[in-house]
Amino acid sequence: MVDVSNHTLVPDHILIEEPEIGSVLQEYGLSRTDLPKIKYNDPALPEKASPGDVIKIVRDSRTAETSISYRLVIE
């Protein structure tokens, strides 16, 4: 089976820890459930990701060097 997470078109998906999650949510005035969702079986997710975790997605951007977004892992 092919590991799609290593493909050049798939942005980096990084599992973030609780202290960083808290600061991100506070910065944007959000709760965890306000974040966009991503399924736990998405092939781009790190293997350790489980429902309830938050993923940081880092993409290349034309207008900025990088674009960062966050997703809540759901079932």
C-alpha positions in Angstrom: 0.0 0.0 0.0 1.2 3.5 -0.8 2.0 5.9 2.1 0.2 9.1 0.8 1.6 11.2 3.7 4.9 11.2 1.9 3.5 12.5 -1.4 4.7 16.0 -2.5 1.1 17.3 -2.9 0.1 16.3 0.7 0.9 19.1 3.2 2.5 18.3 6.6 0.0 17.0 9.2 1.5 17.4 12.6 -0.1 16.1 15.9 0.1 18.9 18.4 0.3 18.7 22.2 -2.1 20.1 24.8 -0.2 23.3 25.7 0.0 24.4 22.1 -3.7 23.5 21.6 -4.7 25.7 24.5 -2.7 28.7 23.2 -4.1 28.4 19.7 -7.7 28.1 20.9 -7.2 31.1 23.2 -5.6 33.2 20.4 -8.6 32.7 18.1 -11.3 32.6 20.8 -12.4 29.1 19.8 -13.3 25.9 21.6 -12.0 22.6 20.4 -15.4 21.7 18.7 -15.3 25.0 16.7 -12.3 23.7 14.7 -12.8 22.2 11.2 -13.0 18.4 11.4 -10.9 15.6 9.8 -11.7 11.9 10.0 -9.3 9.7 12.1 -8.9 7.3 9.1 -7.7 10.0 6.7 -4.5 8.6 5.1 -2.6 11.9 5.6 -2.9 11.8 9.4 0.0 10.6 11.6 -0.4 7.1 12.8 -0.7 8.2 16.4 -3.7 10.5 15.7 -6.9 9.5 17.5 -10.4 11.1 17.9 -10.1 14.3 20.0 -6.6 15.2 18.9 -5.8 18.4 17.1 -3.7 18.4 13.9 -1.7 21.3 12.6 -1.6 21.4 8.8 1.2 23.4 7.2 0.8 24.2 3.5 2.9 26.2 1.0 1.2 29.5 0.1 1.6 31.9 -2.8 1.0 35.0 -0.8 2.9 34.0 2.4 5.6 31.4 2.8 3.3 29.0 4.6 -0.3 28.7 5.6 -1.2 27.0 8.9 -4.6 25.5 9.7 -5.9 23.3 12.5 -8.3 20.3 12.4 -10.0 18.3 15.1 -9.7 14.5 14.6 -13.2 12.8 14.7 -14.4 9.3 14.3 
